[in-house]
Amino acid sequence: MQQDTDISQSKPLISVIMPCYNSAHVIETTIANLYQQTFKSFELIVVDDGSSDNSLDILQKLATQYQNLQIISQHNKGPGPARNSGLKAATAEFIAFLDSDDSWHPEFLAKLYQKLTENSDCVIAYCGWQNLGLSAEQCQPYIPPDYQENDKFAVLLRSCPWPIHAALTRKSAIDQVKGFNENWLTAEDFDMWIRIAMFAKIVRVPEVLAYYHHQQQGEQISGNRLRAILNHWGVQNGLLRDFPVITKTLGKAKTDLLTKGQILQRAYEFYWKNDLPSAHILFRKSLGMRYFGLKDLKYILPSLLPLSLYLILVKKIRG
């Protein structure tokens, strides 16, 4: 295991890419934690994405304290474009992504690098993760299955297989899919991961080594959840369009269940949580996709009404 590799060697083995937007309250701690990795042969590329706080000032100070820390400053474009900017500057053979408010176990880079070098035919090594900052029930450690051995097409098509910071990837594989699709404001990582992992070998490190820190501040509203669902569907649809072999392999019924079926399921979730504007949109989309059964029509048909009338009708039905 490459635990004692010198960080000052001329060419790092891993490029860590970190987008930063208004992260002055956490960025110093995040970077300090990162430099506790036992694997030392990495460069850190932080892309300040138009922060309006003093993140950039803090980063410039940190660049004098830590080796191999490069700062890129750009106008605000979002996390996908920020990561692409980091990818253009990366010099290493392997890439890891870490957001400015998340963290890794000290052995993260060492263990994922070892797994990839031991499996030269694999392009991604991924690991388990844990949420922090939510309820105890939502913060249980999670080790994902071996996707390479478990109905890989279906599992990867259904949902993003791992958080952005729970994998180490060969840069050549990222370059082959041209990085992050900047047309997506959300789900851009899902799009990139599945385009790489669907058709190449991947390998699991069955340990929890990545931590997702949920901040109390920030937007947690239904509009963001709805946008994420629609973007997720868009990514799936684009993948199926570009790679018909997926539908051919899974069969149309299973493919529809994993894609269109999720739209209908989310519509019901919004409906019963009383987020009727979001349910209205997704029921309409299910109708347009012609994915529903007879029992669904009593929920779907009212969505043909304008939203104002839909809200009145549903309240009367419930009342």
C-alpha positions in Angstrom: 0.0 0.0 0.0 1.4 3.4 -1.0 1.2 5.0 2.4 4.6 6.6 2.5 4.7 8.1 -1.0 6.2 11.6 -0.8 3.7 14.4 -1.7 6.6 16.5 -3.1 7.5 14.1 -5.9 7.5 15.7 -9.3 4.4 14.1 -10.7 1.5 13.1 -8.3 -0.3 9.9 -8.8 -3.8 11.3 -7.9 -5.4 14.6 -8.7 -8.1 15.6 -6.1 -10.6 18.1 -7.6 -12.6 20.3 -5.2 -15.2 22.8 -6.3 -15.7 25.6 -3.8 -18.6 28.0 -3.6 -19.1 30.2 -0.5 -17.3 27.7 1.7 -15.4 30.0 3.9 -16.9 28.5 7.0 -15.6 24.9 6.2 -12.9 25.1 3.6 -9.9 25.3 6.0 -11.1 22.3 8.0 -11.8 20.3 4.8 -8.4 20.9 3.4 -6.6 20.2 6.7 -8.5 16.9 6.9 -7.6 16.0 3.4 -3.9 16.4 4.0 -4.2 13.8 6.8 -4.4 11.1 4.1 -1.8 8.3 4.6 -1.4 8.3 0.8 0.7 11.4 0.1 1.2 11.5 -3.7 -1.6 13.7 -4.6 -2.3 17.2 -5.9 -5.3 19.3 -4.8 -7.0 21.5 -7.4 -9.5 23.8 -5.8 -11.8 25.6 -8.2 -13.4 28.7 -6.6 -16.6 29.0 -8.5 -17.3 32.7 -8.1 -17.6 32.7 -4.3 -19.1 35.9 -2.9 -17.6 35.3 0.6 -13.9 35.3 1.5 -13.3 31.7 0.3 -10.7 32.8 -2.2 -8.7 34.8 0.3 -8.6 31.7 2.6 -7.6 29.5 -0.2 -4.7 31.8 -1.2 -3.5 31.7 2.4 -3.8 27.9 2.5 -1.8 27.6 -0.8 1.2 28.9 1.1 0.8 26.2 3.8 0.2 23.1 1.8 2.2 21.5 -1.0 0.7 20.7 -4.4 -2.4 23.0 -3.8 -3.5 24.8 -6.9 -6.3 27.3 -7.0 -8.4 28.1 -10.0 -10.8 31.1 -9.8 -13.7 31.5 -12.2 -17.1 33.1 -12.5 -20.0 31.1 -10.9 -21.0 28.3 -13.3 -22.0 25.4 -11.0 -20.3 22.3 -9.8 -20.1 20.4 -13.1 -18.3 23.2 -14.9 -16.1 23.8 -11.9 -15.1 20.1 -11.8 -14.4 20.2 -15.6 -12.1 23.2 -15.0 -10.2 21.1 -12.4 -10.0 18.2 -14.8 -8.3 20.3 -17.4 -5.6 21.3 -14.9 -5.2 17.7 -13.5 -1.8 16.1 -14.2 -2.3 12.7 -12.5 -3.4 9.3 -13.9 -6.1 9.0 -11.3 -8.9 11.4 -10.3 -10.8 11.8 -7.0 -13.5 14.4 -6.4 -14.1 15.9 -2.9 -16.6 18.7 -2.3 -15.6 21.5 0.0 -17.7 20.4 2.9 -17.2 16.6 2.8 -14.4 14.4 4.1 -12.6 11.0 3.7 -11.2 8.4 6.1 -7.4 8.9 6.2 -7.1 5.6 4.3 -9.4 6.6 1.5 -6.8 7.4 -1.2 -4.5 4.6 -0.2 -7.1 1.8 -0.3 -8.8 2.9 -3.5 -5.5 3.4 -5.2 -4.3 0.0 -4.1 -7.5 -1.6 -5.4 -7.2 0.0 -8.8 -3.6 -0.8 -9.2 -4.3 -4.4 -8.3 -7.1 -4.5 -10.9 -5.5 -3.0 -13.9 -8.6 -3.8 -16.1 -10.9 -1.7 -13.8 -11.5 2.0 -14.4 -13.3 2.9 -11.1 -12.8 1.8 -7.5 -15.7 2.7 -5.2 -16.3 2.4 -1.5 -19.0 2.7 1.2 -20.1 6.0 2.7 -21.9 7.5 5.6 -24.2 10.6 6.0 -23.4 12.9 8.9 -25.6 15.7 10.3 -29.0 14.0 9.8 -31.1 11.8 12.0 -29.5 8.7 13.5 -31.6 6.5 11.2 -30.3 8.4 8.1 -26.7 8.2 9.2 -26.2 4.5 9.2 -22.9 3.4 7.5 -23.6 2.0 4.0 -21.5 -0.4 2.0 -22.9 -0.7 -1.6 -23.2 -4.1 -3.3 -20.7 -5.4 -5.9 -22.2 -3.8 -8.9 -19.9 -5.7 -11.3 -21.6 -8.9 -10.2 -25.2 -7.9 -9.5 -27.4 -7.1 -12.6 -25.1 -4.2 -13.4 -27.1 -2.5 -16.2 -30.3 -2.4 -14.1 -28.7 -1.2 -10.8 -26.7 1.6 -12.5 -29.6 2.7 -14.7 -31.9 3.1 -11.7 -29.9 5.5 -9.6 -26.5 7.1 -9.0 -24.4 4.3 -7.6 -22.2 6.3 -5.2 -21.7 9.9 -4.1 -19.3 12.0 -6.1 -16.6 11.6 -3.4 -16.8 7.8 -2.9 -14.8 6.7 -6.0 -11.4 6.9 -7.5 -11.3 6.9 -11.3 -8.8 6.6 -14.1 -8.5 10.0 -15.8 -8.5 8.3 -19.2 -12.0 6.9 -18.5 -13.3 10.4 -17.6 -11.7 11.9 -20.7 -13.3 9.3 -22.9 -16.8 10.5 -21.8 -15.7 14.1 -22.0 -16.1 14.8 -18.3 -19.3 16.3 -16.9 -22.1 17.3 -19.2 -22.6 21.0 -18.3 -26.1 21.0 -19.6 -27.2 19.3 -16.3 -27.4 21.6 -13.3 -28.0 18.4 -11.2 -27.4 14.7 -11.9 -24.3 15.6 -13.8 -22.3 13.1 -11.7 -24.9 10.4 -12.3 -24.6 11.0 -16.0 -20.8 10.7 -16.0 -20.6 7.7 -13.6 -23.0 5.5 -15.5 -21.5 6.4 -18.9 -18.2 5.2 -17.6 -19.3 2.3 -15.4 -21.9 0.7 -17.7 -19.4 -0.6 -20.2 -16.2 -0.9 -18.3 -15.1 -3.0 -15.3 -15.4 -1.5 -11.8 -14.2 -2.7 -8.4 -15.5 -2.3 -4.9 -13.7 -1.5 -1.6 -16.2 -2.9 0.9 -15.4 -0.3 3.6 -16.9 3.0 4.7 -14.3 5.6 3.7 -16.3 8.6 2.5 -18.4 11.0 4.6 -21.2 13.2 3.4 -21.7 16.2 5.7 -25.2 17.6 5.5 -25.2 21.3 6.3 -28.2 22.9 8.0 -28.0 25.9 5.8 -28.9 25.8 2.2 -31.9 25.1 0.1 -33.9 21.9 0.9 -37.1 22.7 -0.9 -39.4 20.7 -3.1 -38.5 22.7 -6.2 -34.9 21.4 -6.0 -36.1 17.8 -5.4 -38.5 18.1 -8.4 -35.7 19.5 -10.6 -33.4 16.6 -9.5 -36.0 14.0 -10.4 -36.6 15.5 -13.8 -32.8 15.8 -14.5 -32.4 12.2 -13.3 -35.0 11.1 -15.9 -33.3 13.2 -18.5 -29.9 11.5 -17.9 -31.6 8.1 -18.1 -33.3 9.0 -21.3 -30.1 10.3 -22.9 -28.3 7.1 -21.9 -30.9 4.9 -23.4 -31.0 7.0 -26.6 -27.2 6.8 -27.0 -26.9 3.1 -26.0 -29.9 1.0 -27.3 -28.1 -2.1 -26.1 -29.2 -1.3 -22.5 -32.9 -1.6 -23.4 -32.2 -4.7 -25.5 -30.4 -6.3 -22.6 -32.9 -5.5 -19.9 -36.0 -5.7 -22.0 -38.5 -2.9 -22.5 -40.7 -3.7 -19.5 -37.8 -3.7 -17.0 -36.2 -0.6 -18.6 -39.6 1.3 -18.4 -40.0 0.3 -14.7 -36.5 1.6 -13.8 -37.0 4.9 -15.6 -40.7 5.9 -16.3 -41.8 3.9 -13.3 -39.7 6.1 -11.0 -41.5 9.2 -12.3 -44.9 7.8 -11.4 -43.6 6.6 -8.0 -42.2 10.1 -7.2 -45.6 11.6 -8.3 -47.3 9.6 -5.6 -44.7 10.5 -3.0 -45.3 14.2 -3.7 -49.0 13.7 -3.7 -49.2 12.0 -0.3 -46.7 14.5 1.2 -49.1 17.2 0.0 -46.6 18.8 -2.4 -49.4 19.0 -5.0 -47.7 21.3 -7.5 -44.9 18.8 -7.9 -47.3 15.9 -8.1 -49.3 17.8 -10.7 -46.2 18.0 -12.9 -45.1 14.4 -12.5 -48.5 12.9 -13.0 -48.8 14.9 -16.3 -45.4 13.6 -17.3 -46.5 10.0 -16.6 -49.5 10.5 -18.7 -47.4 11.9 -21.5 -45.1 8.9 -21.3 -48.1 6.6 -21.3 -46.8 4.8 -18.3 -49.7 4.1 -15.9 -52.3 1.5 -15.1 -56.1 1.8 -14.7 -55.8 2.3 -11.0 -53.6 5.3 -11.6 -56.1 7.2 -13.7 -58.0 8.6 -10.8 -54.8 10.4 -9.7 -53.5 11.1 -13.2 -56.6 12.5 -15.0 -57.1 15.4 -12.6 -53.6 16.6 -13.4 -54.9 17.6 -16.9 -56.6 20.5 -15.2 -54.7 23.8 -14.7 -52.8 23.8 -11.4 -55.3 26.1 -9.6 -58.2 23.9 -10.5 -56.2 20.8 -9.7 -55.5 22.0 -6.2 -59.2 22.8 -5.6 -60.3 19.4 -6.9 -57.8 17.4 -4.8 -58.7 19.3 -1.6 -62.4 18.6 -2.3 -61.7 14.9 -2.9 -59.6 14.7 0.3 -62.2 16.7 2.3 
